[in-house]
Amino acid sequence: MPSTRYVAIPGSEREPAPGSTRVRPVDPKEPVQATVMLRARKRPKGVKTLERLIASGERLSRSQYEARYGADAQDLKKVQRFARAHKLKISSVNRGARTMMLSGPVAAFSKAFQVDLAHYESPQGAYRGRTGPVFIPAALKGVILGVHGLDNRPHARPHFRLATSARGTAQPRAAAQSVSYTPLQVAQCYDFPSGVSGQGQTIGIIELGGGFTQSDLSSYFNSLGITPAPRVTAVSVDGAENQPTGSTNGPDTEVMLDIEVAGAVAPGANIVVYFAPNTDAGFLDAINQAVGDKQNNPSVISISWGGPESTYTSQSLQSYNSALQSAAAVGVSVCIAAGDNGSTDGVTDGLQHVDFPASSPYALACGGTHLIASGSAITTENVWNDQPSDGATGGGISATFPLPSWQSGANVPPSVNPGSFVGRGLPDVSGDADPDTGYQVEVDGSNTVVGGTSAVAPLWAGLIARFNSGLKSSVGYLNPTIYQQLAAAAGTFHDITSGNNGAYQAGAGWDACSGWGSPNGAAIFQALAAAPTGTASAPSRGSSGKKKRKSR
């Protein structure tokens, strides 16, 4: 037990992973790396709260954000003194993200944060874990808000689904045998605006495993007639690298799907892939690095990884949400897959769950549809639901985040769970995701068909890169603009009115399985260009209670 000079970090409590067994203590000399999250500096008089700044549509540069809302210099010194007193090395400091990375042996971390680390075996694999809360000295209460990475269990899963030759099998089928489309064909169905290619923009993609080969990318883009191919750069986060596994059943498929979809629909954009470990700290550090990247300067980020909101600690939910909030403040759009396991998100407790980080109010949550087209014309489109065998779009009502003000006119229902919490509803938007109407991609030298909401996040990221290119300005935090302005405009979305994801049914207007629907890209682009500022940076404050018209 910690001494009385220590206090628990609120929301840091951990339980063993389901089905796991503690097998042995961790070697005291084993090296550990952890990310410490700090509070924001005290706001000077006259400086807006971050919430008010974002609501006003004001944009900050990354340097301005760091200066106004980053970590306080004195707080950093306090934590540095604490770390050094426990013989922990300060590996890096990200003042804008308010994080400090510490490294050292298990024994030092155990003493510094009063935790008992052990090795566990679980159905998902072995991991180093802890139970109970993380403790900090009472003098640092309120200064340190979270400690991430002591527990290194896999933290998120990719949201792709391989097309199957028969229900219940797990073997990818060849593109020629599938009802499938190239990303260019999907973009044509959704009338992506012509004359803009994403030129001058950078799309950031976050990956928690796997990798890509340049030969696959060159072959794929050449097959689509895209020359030169988009420039793709890999960035290492927390020591992770671009490491292809050689298996289409693994994370390589996620990586290649994300790059190939985004690159195909926005061929003029640069693509930067941030590779991070699949841990609580790795995922958080990747988001923060992409958002604050002053060198590559991404204007839109695509994330196709996540997990049930209920599996994250409260400290993680708040730390990740803070990172996404900073993206909104600096004008970066973040498109996140809403999940592939329907309204339960794969949890078997009899309740409905949403996927995180898609459930953050600062994420553009991307749901999935089943798309049938004739040429470039949509024949039918409904909610993707192939349960129990081949998945279904995520969606529902957050149990953590309350209803955002910009969603107040969208008729978001209360949660169907006990208590009927009135929370943030998702998804916000949708796109083709059913593996039975999936995307033709090339992975590890093989042509396969892949679906899942993993495809929708990079699809929307590519569309937003095209918007930014044409508008000569980033649309940034698009959610308020969609709900308060775009959805009320005629023809901006294909309203999905048929299907369900389990507990939530599609209907006219916004719903908790398809959001506002799939995009009519040219109409959205025209609406954005006609906005008073020419961009989405100052969204209308008008009512969004009207139901949008169908575009067909």
C-alpha positions in Angstrom: 0.0 0.0 0.0 1.2 3.5 -0.8 2.2 5.8 2.0 -0.1 8.7 3.1 2.0 11.0 1.0 0.6 9.5 -2.2 -2.9 9.8 -3.8 -4.5 7.8 -6.6 -4.9 9.4 -10.0 -8.7 9.5 -10.6 -9.8 7.2 -13.3 -6.6 5.3 -13.5 -7.9 2.0 -12.1 -7.1 -1.1 -14.2 -8.6 -4.6 -14.1 -6.9 -7.7 -15.7 -7.9 -8.3 -19.4 -10.9 -10.7 -19.7 -9.8 -14.3 -19.4 -6.3 -13.4 -18.3 -4.1 -15.0 -15.7 -1.2 -13.6 -13.7 1.7 -15.8 -14.4 4.8 -14.2 -12.8 6.2 -10.9 -11.5 8.1 -8.6 -13.9 11.8 -8.6 -13.7 12.7 -5.5 -11.8 15.4 -4.6 -14.4 13.0 -4.9 -17.3 12.9 -1.5 -19.2 9.7 0.4 -19.3 8.6 3.5 -21.2 5.6 5.6 -20.0 3.8 8.8 -21.0 2.8 11.2 -18.3 -0.1 13.6 -19.1 0.0 17.0 -17.4 -2.7 19.6 -16.9 -2.9 22.7 -19.1 -1.2 25.9 -18.0 -3.2 28.4 -16.1 -5.2 30.5 -18.6 -4.2 34.1 -18.6 -6.9 36.7 -18.2 -8.5 37.5 -21.5 -7.6 34.2 -23.1 -10.7 32.1 -24.1 -11.3 28.6 -22.8 -10.4 26.0 -25.3 -14.0 25.1 -25.7 -15.0 28.7 -26.4 -12.1 29.1 -28.9 -13.2 26.0 -30.8 -16.9 27.0 -30.8 -16.0 30.4 -32.2 -14.3 28.8 -35.2 -11.0 30.6 -34.4 -7.9 28.7 -35.5 -4.5 28.6 -33.9 -1.1 27.6 -35.3 0.5 24.7 -33.6 3.0 27.1 -31.9 0.2 29.4 -30.7 -1.7 26.4 -29.3 1.4 25.3 -27.4 2.0 28.8 -26.0 -1.6 29.3 -24.9 -2.8 25.8 -23.9 0.3 23.7 -23.5 1.9 22.5 -20.2 3.1 25.0 -17.7 6.9 25.4 -17.4 6.7 25.1 -13.6 4.6 21.9 -13.8 7.2 20.4 -16.1 9.9 21.2 -13.7 8.0 19.6 -10.8 7.5 16.4 -12.7 11.1 16.4 -13.9 12.3 16.7 -10.3 10.0 13.8 -9.3 11.2 11.6 -12.2 14.9 12.2 -11.5 14.4 11.6 -7.8 13.2 8.1 -8.7 16.0 7.6 -11.3 13.7 7.8 -14.3 15.1 9.2 -17.5 13.1 12.0 -19.3 13.1 10.7 -22.9 11.1 13.6 -24.4 8.8 16.4 -23.6 5.8 17.5 -25.8 4.7 20.8 -24.3 1.9 21.3 -26.7 0.4 17.9 -26.0 1.3 18.3 -22.3 3.1 15.0 -22.2 6.4 13.8 -20.8 7.9 10.5 -21.7 9.8 8.7 -19.0 11.9 5.6 -19.2 13.6 3.3 -16.7 13.5 -0.1 -15.1 10.4 -1.7 -13.6 11.7 -1.3 -10.1 12.0 2.5 -10.5 8.5 2.9 -12.0 7.0 0.6 -9.4 8.3 2.7 -6.6 7.6 6.1 -8.3 4.0 5.3 -9.0 3.3 2.6 -6.3 2.2 0.0 -8.8 2.7 -3.8 -8.9 3.6 -4.9 -12.4 3.3 -8.5 -13.5 3.2 -10.7 -16.6 -0.3 -11.9 -17.7 -1.5 -14.4 -20.2 -4.7 -13.7 -22.0 -6.7 -15.1 -25.0 -5.4 -12.0 -26.9 -1.7 -12.7 -25.9 0.8 -12.0 -23.2 1.1 -8.6 -21.7 2.7 -6.6 -18.8 -0.1 -5.4 -16.6 -1.2 -3.9 -13.4 -4.4 -3.8 -11.3 -5.9 -0.9 -9.3 -5.0 2.7 -9.7 -1.7 4.6 -10.3 -0.5 6.7 -7.4 1.4 10.0 -7.4 2.8 12.2 -4.6 0.1 14.4 -3.1 2.2 17.4 -4.1 1.6 16.5 -7.8 -2.2 16.0 -7.4 -3.9 17.9 -10.2 -0.6 18.4 -12.0 -0.3 14.8 -13.3 -3.6 13.8 -14.9 -2.6 10.4 -16.3 0.2 7.9 -16.6 0.0 5.7 -19.8 2.1 2.7 -20.8 2.9 0.9 -17.5 0.3 -1.6 -18.7 1.2 -2.6 -22.3 -1.7 -4.9 -23.3 -2.8 -4.5 -26.9 -5.1 -1.4 -26.8 -7.0 -1.2 -30.0 -8.0 -3.4 -33.0 -8.1 -2.6 -36.7 -11.5 -2.1 -38.2 -11.1 -3.9 -41.5 -13.0 -7.0 -42.7 -11.8 -9.3 -45.5 -14.3 -10.3 -48.1 -15.2 -14.0 -47.8 -16.2 -16.6 -50.3 -18.7 -18.0 -47.9 -20.2 -16.9 -44.6 -18.1 -17.8 -41.6 -14.8 -18.4 -43.5 -11.8 -16.2 -42.9 -10.0 -16.5 -46.3 -9.7 -13.4 -48.5 -11.2 -13.9 -52.0 -9.8 -12.5 -55.2 -11.1 -9.1 -56.4 -12.5 -10.7 -59.6 -14.8 -12.9 -57.6 -16.2 -10.1 -55.5 -18.9 -7.4 -55.9 -16.3 -4.8 -55.3 -15.0 -1.4 -56.4 -11.8 0.5 -56.7 -11.6 3.5 -54.4 -11.9 5.6 -57.6 -15.3 4.0 -58.4 -16.5 4.6 -54.9 -15.4 8.3 -55.2 -17.4 8.5 -58.4 -20.5 7.1 -56.8 -20.1 9.8 -54.1 -19.4 12.5 -56.7 -16.1 13.7 -55.2 -15.5 17.2 -56.5 -13.5 17.3 -59.7 -10.6 19.6 -60.5 -9.1 19.1 -57.0 -6.7 16.3 -56.0 -5.6 17.2 -52.5 -2.6 19.0 -53.9 -0.6 20.8 -51.2 -2.3 18.8 -48.4 -0.9 16.1 -46.1 -3.0 13.2 -44.9 -1.8 11.7 -41.6 -2.6 8.0 -41.0 -2.1 6.3 -37.6 -1.2 2.7 -37.5 -0.6 0.4 -34.6 1.2 -2.5 -36.4 2.1 -3.9 -39.7 3.5 -2.0 -42.6 3.7 -1.3 -46.3 6.1 -1.9 -49.2 6.8 0.7 -51.8 6.6 -2.0 -54.5 3.0 -2.8 -53.5 2.1 0.9 -53.5 3.7 1.5 -56.9 2.0 -1.5 -58.4 -1.4 -0.6 -57.0 -1.4 3.1 -58.0 0.0 2.3 -61.4 -2.9 -0.2 -61.9 -5.3 2.7 -61.3 -3.5 4.9 -63.7 -2.3 7.2 -60.9 1.1 8.5 -61.9 3.1 9.7 -60.2 2.0 7.8 -57.1 1.3 9.8 -53.9 4.4 10.3 -51.8 4.2 8.1 -48.7 6.4 8.7 -45.7 6.7 6.6 -42.5 7.2 8.2 -39.1 8.3 6.2 -36.1 6.5 6.8 -32.8 7.8 5.4 -29.5 10.2 3.1 -31.5 7.7 1.4 -33.7 8.6 1.1 -37.4 7.1 0.3 -40.8 7.3 -3.5 -40.5 5.2 -5.5 -42.9 4.3 -9.0 -41.5 3.7 -10.6 -44.9 0.2 -11.8 -44.0 -3.0 -10.4 -45.4 -4.8 -11.6 -42.3 -2.8 -9.2 -40.1 -2.3 -5.4 -39.8 -0.6 -5.1 -43.2 -4.1 -5.1 -44.6 -5.1 -2.2 -42.4 -2.0 -0.2 -43.4 -2.4 -0.8 -47.1 -6.1 -0.3 -47.1 -5.7 3.1 -45.4 -2.9 4.3 -47.7 -4.4 3.0 -50.9 -7.9 4.4 -50.3 -6.7 7.8 -49.2 -4.0 8.0 -51.9 -6.4 6.9 -54.7 -9.1 9.5 -53.9 -6.6 12.3 -53.1 -3.7 11.5 -55.4 -2.2 15.0 -55.1 -1.8 14.8 -51.3 1.2 13.6 -49.4 0.6 10.8 -47.0 2.5 10.4 -43.7 2.0 7.2 -41.8 2.7 7.3 -38.0 3.6 3.9 -36.8 3.2 3.4 -33.0 3.0 0.4 -30.6 -0.5 -0.9 -30.0 -0.5 0.2 -26.3 -2.4 2.9 -24.3 0.7 5.1 -24.5 1.6 4.3 -28.1 -1.8 5.2 -29.5 -2.0 8.4 -27.5 1.5 9.4 -28.5 0.7 8.8 -32.2 -2.3 11.0 -32.1 -0.4 13.8 -30.3 2.6 13.5 -32.7 0.4 13.7 -35.8 -1.7 16.6 -34.4 1.4 18.6 -33.4 3.6 17.7 -36.4 5.1 21.0 -37.5 7.3 19.4 -40.1 4.7 17.4 -42.1 1.8 19.6 -41.1 -1.1 17.2 -41.8 -4.5 19.0 -42.3 -6.5 15.8 -41.9 -5.8 12.5 -40.0 -7.3 9.1 -40.6 -7.6 6.5 -37.7 -9.0 3.0 -38.4 -8.2 1.6 -35.0 -10.2 1.6 -31.8 -12.0 -0.5 -29.2 -15.1 -0.5 -27.0 -15.4 2.7 -25.0 -15.9 0.6 -21.9 -12.4 -1.0 -22.2 -10.6 2.3 -21.7 -9.8 3.8 -18.4 -11.3 7.2 -17.6 -7.8 8.7 -17.7 -7.3 7.4 -21.2 -10.7 8.6 -22.4 -9.8 12.1 -21.2 -6.2 12.1 -22.4 -7.2 10.9 -25.9 -10.1 13.3 -26.0 -7.8 16.1 -25.1 -5.5 15.2 -28.0 -8.4 15.3 -30.4 -9.6 18.6 -28.9 -6.2 20.1 -29.7 -6.6 18.9 -33.3 -9.8 20.9 -33.5 -8.1 24.0 -32.1 -5.4 23.9 -34.8 -7.7 23.2 -37.7 -7.0 19.5 -38.2 -9.9 17.2 -39.2 -9.7 13.7 -37.6 -11.7 10.9 -39.3 -12.1 7.8 -37.2 -13.7 4.4 -38.0 -16.8 3.7 -35.9 -16.2 0.0 -35.6 -17.3 -3.3 -37.2 -19.2 -5.1 -34.6 -22.6 -3.5 -34.6 -24.3 -1.7 -31.7 -22.6 -4.0 -29.1 -19.1 -3.3 -30.4 -18.4 -7.0 -29.8 -19.0 -6.7 -26.0 -21.0 -9.6 -24.6 -22.4 -8.1 -21.5 -25.9 -7.6 -22.9 -25.5 -3.9 -23.3 -24.9 -1.6 -26.3 -21.4 -0.1 -26.7 -19.8 2.5 -29.0 -16.2 2.4 -30.2 -13.5 4.9 -29.0 -11.8 7.1 -30.1 -14.6 7.5 -32.6 -17.0 8.4 -29.8 -15.0 11.5 -28.9 -17.0 14.6 -29.8 -13.9 15.9 -31.6 -13.8 12.9 -34.0 -15.6 12.7 -37.3 -17.0 9.2 -36.6 -17.3 7.2 -39.9 -19.9 4.4 -40.1 -20.5 1.8 -42.8 -23.0 1.0 -45.6 -23.7 -1.7 -48.2 -23.3 0.0 -51.6 -24.6 -1.3 -54.9 -23.9 0.8 -58.0 -24.4 0.7 -61.7 -21.5 2.6 -63.2 -21.1 5.8 -61.1 -24.8 5.8 -60.1 -25.9 4.4 -56.7 -28.6 1.7 -57.2 -29.2 1.0 -53.5 -27.4 1.8 -50.3 -28.3 0.7 -46.8 -26.8 0.1 -43.4 -24.0 -2.5 -43.4 -25.1 -5.4 -41.2 -23.9 -8.9 -42.0 -24.0 -10.2 -38.4 -23.3 -12.6 -37.0 -20.7 -13.7 -39.5 -19.3 -10.7 -41.3 -19.8 -7.8 -39.1 -21.8 -4.6 -39.0 -21.2 -0.9 -38.7 -20.7 0.5 -35.2 -22.8 3.3 -33.8 -25.0 4.2 -30.9 -24.8 6.5 -27.9 -21.7 7.2 -25.9 -21.8 6.3 -22.2 -19.0 8.8 -21.5 -19.4 12.0 -23.5 -22.6 14.1 -23.2 -24.5 15.3 -26.1 -22.5 18.1 -27.9 -24.4 21.3 -28.5 -24.0 20.9 -32.2 -25.9 17.6 -32.1 -28.9 19.1 -30.2 -31.0 19.5 -33.3 -30.3 16.1 -34.8 -32.9 14.1 -32.8 -30.2 11.9 -31.2 -32.1 9.4 -29.0 -31.1 8.5 -25.5 -29.1 5.3 -25.0 -31.1 2.1 -25.0 -29.1 1.0 -22.0 -30.4 1.3 -18.5 -30.3 4.9 -17.4 -31.1 6.2 -20.9 -28.0 8.4 -20.9 -28.3 11.4 -23.3 -24.8 11.2 -24.9 -22.9 11.9 -28.0 -24.4 10.0 -30.9 -22.4 8.3 -33.6 -21.5 7.9 -36.4 -21.6 11.3 -38.0 -21.2 10.2 -41.6 -21.0 7.0 -43.5 -19.6 5.3 -46.6 -19.2 1.9 -48.3 -17.9 -0.6 -45.8 -19.5 -4.0 -46.3 -16.8 -6.5 -47.4 -19.4 -7.9 -49.8 -19.3 -4.6 -51.6 -15.7 -3.9 -50.6 -12.6 -2.2 -52.0 -10.1 -3.7 -54.3 -6.6 -3.3 -52.8 -3.2 -4.8 -53.0 -1.6 -6.2 -49.9 1.7 -8.1 -49.6 1.7 -8.7 -53.4 -1.9 -10.1 -53.4 -5.0 -8.5 -54.8 -7.8 -8.8 -52.3 -11.1 -7.2 -51.4 -11.5 -5.5 -48.0 -14.3 -3.7 -46.2 -15.0 -2.5 -42.8 -15.3 1.1 -41.4 -11.5 1.1 -41.7 -12.1 2.0 -45.4 -14.5 4.8 -44.6 -12.1 6.9 -42.4 -9.4 7.2 -45.2 -12.2 7.7 -47.8 -13.5 10.7 -45.9 -9.9 11.9 -45.1 -9.2 11.9 -48.8 -12.4 13.8 -49.5 -11.5 16.4 -46.9 -8.0 16.8 -48.4 -9.7 17.6 -51.7 -11.9 20.1 -50.0 -8.9 21.7 -48.4 -7.0 21.8 -51.7 -9.9 23.5 -53.5 -10.7 25.9 -50.7 -7.1 26.8 -50.1 -7.8 26.5 -46.4 -8.4 23.6 -44.0 -12.1 22.8 -43.1 -10.8 21.7 -39.7 -13.2 20.6 -37.1 -16.1 19.7 -39.4 -18.7 18.3 -37.0 -20.4 21.6 -36.1 -20.5 22.6 -39.7 -22.0 19.3 -40.8 -24.8 19.4 -38.2 -25.5 23.1 -38.2 -25.1 23.9 -41.9 -24.3 21.2 -44.4 -26.9 18.6 -43.4 -29.7 21.1 -43.9 -28.6 21.9 -47.4 -30.3 20.0 -50.2 -28.3 17.1 -51.8 -25.2 17.1 -49.6 -25.8 13.6 -48.3 -27.3 10.3 -49.5 -29.8 9.7 -46.7 -29.6 6.0 -45.6 -33.1 5.0 -44.4 -32.9 1.2 -44.5 -31.2 -1.2 -42.2 -29.9 -1.3 -38.6 -26.8 -2.2 -36.7 -28.5 -4.2 -34.0 -30.2 -1.8 -31.5 -30.4 1.2 -33.7 -32.5 1.6 -36.9 -31.9 3.8 -39.9 -34.4 6.5 -40.7 -34.8 9.9 -42.3 -32.2 12.4 -41.2 -29.5 11.5 -38.7 -29.5 8.1 -37.1 -27.2 6.1 -34.8 -26.1 3.6 -37.5 -25.5 5.7 -40.6 -25.2 9.3 -39.2 -26.2 11.7 -41.9 -25.4 9.2 -44.6 -22.8 8.9 -47.4 -21.4 12.0 -49.0 -22.3 13.9 -52.1 -18.9 15.3 -52.4 -19.4 18.0 -55.0 -22.5 19.4 -53.2 -20.7 19.5 -49.9 -17.8 21.3 -51.5 -20.1 23.8 -53.1 -21.8 24.5 -49.7 -18.4 25.0 -48.0 -17.2 27.3 -50.8 -20.4 29.3 -50.4 -20.0 29.8 -46.7 -19.4 33.4 -45.6 -15.7 32.8 -44.9 -15.2 30.4 -47.8 -14.4 27.6 -45.4 -15.9 25.8 -42.5 -13.9 27.7 -40.0 -16.8 29.8 -38.9 -19.8 27.5 -39.0 -23.3 28.9 -39.1 -25.1 29.2 -35.7 -28.5 28.6 -37.4 -30.8 25.7 -36.5 -30.1 22.3 -37.9 -33.4 20.8 -36.9 -34.6 20.5 -40.5 -34.5 17.0 -42.0 -32.2 17.0 -45.0 -33.5 16.2 -48.4 -32.5 13.1 -50.3 -29.9 13.6 -53.0 -31.6 11.2 -55.4 
